[in-house]
Amino acid sequence: MSLSRRSSAIAASAVLAASSILGLGASPASAASVTPSCAADAVLGITSATYHFMWDNATWFHDGPGGSVTGTVQTQRTISATISAGAEVSTDELVVAAKATVSSSATKSLVTTLGHTYTHTIPAADYGNLKYGGWGYSVSWTYEYRQSNCVIKVLQKGTGQVPTVAQGWYYYNTTS
């Protein structure tokens, strides 16, 4: 079942349960005999996301002190989505959840572009560093089972890295 259909089903169940409890639907003999009803389903949710640089683990240029640093991408690399070890959730499911709730540009993997060149001026006493990679999200997630009686049971929690389609250079200064 798609994430949007799950959300709709859960919302509809919650409305039905609330209307039964509040007496907006058919009136039961007593409120104690009303049993809430929810759509039973397992749901993956992103609980937090931070945008950050994801280095390609190959392209790094260091120069100085002072002057300039120039870098050119000479090796095509793949930056892939990752998920915490032992997770019952797949990276595909994590990317779908991130695409739906964090950024529509989330992707399972990003292949860096060959030949991209960049030059940056370095302050006189510092060293300049250029790294190439993609931009993506560090996410925290929770995988829950929503029971038909509306009780939510957390099955697992974890973290992951999800790249977006954006790529480019990251520059920073160091003293050595």
C-alpha positions in Angstrom: 0.0 0.0 0.0 1.4 3.4 -0.9 2.4 5.9 1.8 -0.3 8.3 0.8 -3.0 5.6 0.8 -1.7 4.4 4.2 -1.9 8.0 5.5 -5.4 8.4 4.1 -6.6 5.1 5.6 -5.1 5.9 9.0 -6.7 9.4 8.9 -10.1 8.0 7.9 -9.9 5.4 10.7 -9.0 8.0 13.2 -11.9 10.2 12.1 -14.3 7.2 12.3 -12.9 6.3 15.7 -13.2 9.8 17.0 -16.7 10.3 15.7 -17.8 7.0 17.4 -16.2 8.0 20.7 -17.6 11.5 20.6 -21.1 10.3 19.6 -21.1 11.9 16.2 -22.0 8.7 14.5 -24.6 6.1 15.6 -25.1 6.3 19.3 -24.0 3.2 21.2 -25.7 2.0 24.4 -22.7 3.1 26.4 -19.4 4.8 25.7 -17.6 1.9 27.4 -18.8 -0.5 24.7 -17.2 1.5 21.9 -14.0 0.0 20.5 -11.9 2.3 18.4 -10.9 1.0 15.0 -7.9 1.9 12.9 -6.3 0.5 9.7 -3.7 -2.0 10.8 -0.5 -1.3 8.9 3.2 -0.9 9.2 4.4 2.6 8.6 7.9 4.1 8.1 8.2 7.7 9.1 11.0 10.2 9.0 11.3 11.9 12.4 14.1 14.4 11.6 16.3 15.4 8.6 19.4 17.6 8.3 20.7 18.8 5.0 24.5 18.2 4.6 27.4 17.5 2.2 28.0 13.9 1.3 31.7 13.5 0.1 32.4 11.1 -2.7 35.4 9.6 -0.8 37.7 10.3 -3.7 37.9 13.9 -4.8 39.8 16.1 -2.3 42.3 18.9 -3.0 44.4 20.7 -0.4 46.7 23.7 -1.1 48.2 26.7 0.6 49.1 28.6 2.7 47.4 31.3 0.7 46.9 31.5 -3.0 44.2 29.4 -4.6 43.1 25.8 -4.8 41.7 24.3 -8.0 40.0 20.9 -8.3 38.8 18.8 -11.2 36.6 15.7 -10.8 38.7 12.9 -12.4 37.0 9.9 -11.0 33.3 9.2 -11.4 31.9 7.9 -8.1 28.5 6.8 -6.8 27.1 8.2 -3.6 24.3 5.9 -2.3 21.6 6.0 0.3 22.6 4.1 3.5 20.6 2.9 6.5 21.7 1.9 10.0 22.9 -1.7 10.4 20.4 -4.4 11.3 17.4 -2.4 10.0 14.4 -4.3 8.7 13.7 -1.3 6.5 15.3 -1.2 3.1 17.1 1.7 1.6 14.4 1.8 -1.1 11.7 2.3 1.6 13.8 5.0 3.3 14.3 6.9 0.0 10.5 6.7 -0.7 9.7 8.1 2.7 12.4 10.8 2.4 11.1 11.8 -1.1 7.5 12.0 0.3 8.2 13.9 3.5 11.7 15.6 3.3 12.6 16.5 -0.4 11.2 15.5 -3.8 14.9 15.5 -5.0 15.8 12.6 -2.7 17.3 9.6 -4.7 18.7 6.2 -4.0 22.1 7.1 -5.6 23.9 9.9 -7.3 26.7 9.5 -9.9 29.2 12.4 -9.8 30.0 14.4 -13.0 33.4 14.0 -14.5 35.4 17.1 -15.5 33.7 19.6 -13.2 36.4 22.1 -12.3 36.4 24.8 -9.5 38.9 27.3 -8.2 38.7 29.1 -4.8 40.9 31.8 -3.3 42.7 30.9 0.0 43.2 33.5 2.8 47.0 34.3 3.2 47.7 32.3 6.4 45.3 29.4 5.7 45.1 26.2 3.7 42.2 25.6 1.3 40.4 22.3 1.0 38.0 21.3 -1.8 35.9 18.2 -1.7 33.4 17.0 -4.3 30.2 15.1 -3.7 26.5 15.4 -3.4 24.1 17.1 -1.0 21.6 15.1 0.9 20.0 14.4 4.2 21.0 12.7 7.4 17.7 11.3 8.6 16.3 9.6 11.7 13.3 7.3 11.1 10.9 5.1 13.0 9.1 2.0 11.8 5.8 1.4 13.5 3.0 -1.1 13.5 -0.4 0.5 13.9 -2.8 -2.1 15.3 -6.5 -2.3 14.5 -7.3 -1.1 18.0 -5.2 2.1 17.3 -2.3 1.1 19.5 1.0 2.0 18.0 3.9 -0.3 18.5 7.4 1.0 17.5 9.1 -1.9 15.8 12.4 -0.2 15.1 14.2 3.2 15.0 17.4 4.1 13.1 19.3 6.6 11.0 20.3 6.9 7.4 21.8 9.0 4.7 19.8 9.9 1.6 21.4 11.8 -1.3 19.6 14.3 -3.5 20.2 15.0 -7.2 22.4 18.0 -6.2 26.1 17.7 -6.5 29.1 20.1 -6.3 32.1 21.4 -4.5 32.5 21.9 -0.7 35.2 24.4 0.3 36.7 24.9 3.8 39.8 26.5 5.4 42.3 24.8 7.8 45.4 26.1 9.6 47.6 23.2 8.4 
